[in-house]
Amino acid sequence: MAEYGAHLTSVATENRPSFFEVLAQESLMATLRPALSYFLKVLAENHPAQFGRVYRWSDEVYSVLDFILQHHFLSKTSASFSENFYSLKRVASNGSTPSGATVVDGLPKREHWKSLIVLVLVPYIKLKLDALFQRWHEEALDAGDRGRQKLRMYKRLYLAIYPYLHLSWESTIFVYQLRYLFRKTQVHSPFLKLAGVHLQYLSKEDMTDLSNESGLPLLPADSSLQSRLLHYFKRLVGVVAIAISNGLSVGVFFLQFLEWWYMSEDHHRSTLSATSLPIPEPPKEREPEFCQILLPQDVSLCPLCQKKRTNDTTLLTSGYVFCYPCIYTYVKKHSRCPVTRYPTETSHLVKLYPPDS
């Protein structure tokens, strides 16, 4: 009864969700992907043989689960997973919804699949484009990048254009949100516009229909094997989706805690100071299989290339100074200090600026 009263006043005056509600439902979905990624990361660190490959494909795993979840909720509630949690529904903007249709009938087929594309496929493509830009940007800093000339040309072109595409993406979303805030448009996102829908509150009739919905109809006795398998698969997806939805009230707190936890860990790693690392032992003769370099007598030479250092860069893990291209390539490949063999990351590289530079 409380959920009825939560929206009856708003629905009676205006059937348009508030700006804060639409942002809240978007932030909910933005929390799920990193939470799942961190969960898989913990499993992979403790059981690398079983979950290492799953963690490497965590984006694809999340997209498949997201597709199943969103498809179920769009079919049964005319809303995405997060929109249904905030008692919202999608309504076709062009009036293609049949007369007398309820939320349990789902969206029209055209709007349903367009919604799935913008909810699942578009974020996945954007995520991969961001990762590709980050990887190629790091490779561009490496002077040892000797890829094919044509590929290098494509990389430079992509690195030059993508920041403007990203700016256009974010600016368009911001403009839509600003226009929605000042009641100049029905949708707060360009993706709702592309899907041909807008958001409304669930009415009391919608909530009653959802409460009375008993799930899939009984399977006829003379159904084929393929029909039976499809029927049971849909029921399984429905049970999982409903279980997630009912447990989300407690799960939101848990997901927010995980988000804070992994962000704190990443921040700690990126701001790691030399004093928090173990003090390495003094250099001494090392076995060739562990380290194939010898420290030069001249301290102005790079231990890796044995030449005069350029772009002096120190490694916080050990304190040794190298050429930036040399140490970046080595750490990227081996994830350890070439002298002390301590585990390290590229975030531990610190550029030095001598007084005479």
Secondary structure, 3 states (H helix, E strand, C coil): CHHHHHHHHHHHHCCCCCHHHHHHHHHHHHHHHHHHHHHHHHHHHHCHHHHHHHHHCHHHHHHHHHHHHHHHHHHHHCCCHHHHHCCEEEEECCCCCCCCCCHHHCCCHHHHHHHHHHHHHHHHHHHHHHHHHHHHHHHHHCCCCCCCHHHHHHHHHHHHHHHHHHHHHHHHHHHHHHHHHCCCCCCCCHHHHHHCEEEEECCHHHHHHHHHCCCCCCCCCCCCHHHHHHHHHHHHHHHHHHHHHHCHHHHHHHHHHHHHHHHHHHHHHHCCCHHHCCCCCCCCCCCCCCCCCCCCCCCCECCCCCCECCCEEEECCCCCEEEHHHHHHHHHHHCECCCCCCECCHHHEEECCCCCC
